[in-house]
Amino acid sequence: MVLLFCWGFKNKTVKELRKNQHLTAKELSLVVKVDLKMIQKADGMKLKNVPEPLKSRITPVLKGNKVDRMPWL
């Protein structure tokens, strides 16, 4: 069942997923410790098209997983 949920998740844009979590681009960049310009560049892209180092960092936050359990924070 998890695969069905992730299927639609990756087809949404980063901006849609970010807005669903009530985050601004600046807040997301602060949470994952990435430059704001990288988040703004990826905002218009679908999650499946985001380059890998950035995608692996923002995916847990956009899914709504606990932020305190992320190792890079």
C-alpha positions in Angstrom: 0.0 0.0 0.0 2.9 2.4 0.6 3.9 2.2 -3.1 0.5 3.5 -4.1 0.8 6.5 -1.8 4.3 7.4 -3.1 3.2 7.1 -6.7 1.1 10.2 -6.6 3.5 11.9 -4.2 6.4 12.1 -6.6 4.2 13.5 -9.4 3.5 16.7 -7.4 5.6 19.8 -7.6 7.8 20.7 -4.7 5.8 23.9 -4.2 2.5 22.0 -3.8 4.1 19.6 -1.3 5.7 22.5 0.6 2.4 24.4 0.8 0.7 21.2 2.0 3.1 21.2 5.0 2.5 25.0 5.5 6.1 25.8 4.9 7.6 28.8 3.0 10.7 28.3 0.8 12.8 30.1 3.4 11.5 27.8 6.2 12.2 24.7 4.2 15.7 25.8 3.4 16.4 26.5 7.0 15.0 23.1 8.1 17.1 21.1 5.6 20.1 23.5 5.8 20.2 24.1 2.0 20.6 27.4 0.2 17.3 29.2 -0.5 18.1 29.5 -4.2 18.2 25.7 -4.5 14.7 25.4 -3.0 13.4 28.2 -5.3 14.9 26.5 -8.3 13.3 23.2 -7.4 9.9 24.8 -6.6 8.5 24.4 -10.1 9.9 20.9 -10.6 8.1 17.7 -9.9 9.7 15.8 -7.0 10.8 13.0 -9.2 12.8 15.4 -11.4 14.6 17.1 -8.5 18.4 16.2 -8.5 19.2 13.4 -6.0 21.2 15.1 -3.2 18.4 17.7 -2.8 15.6 15.2 -3.2 16.8 12.9 -0.5 17.0 15.8 2.0 13.6 17.5 1.3 11.5 14.3 0.8 11.1 13.4 4.5 10.1 17.0 5.4 7.6 17.2 2.5 6.1 13.9 3.6 5.6 15.3 7.1 7.9 12.9 8.9 9.4 13.9 12.2 12.1 16.5 11.6 14.0 15.7 14.9 14.9 12.2 13.6 16.8 13.5 10.6 20.6 12.8 10.9 21.8 16.0 9.2 20.0 18.4 11.6 
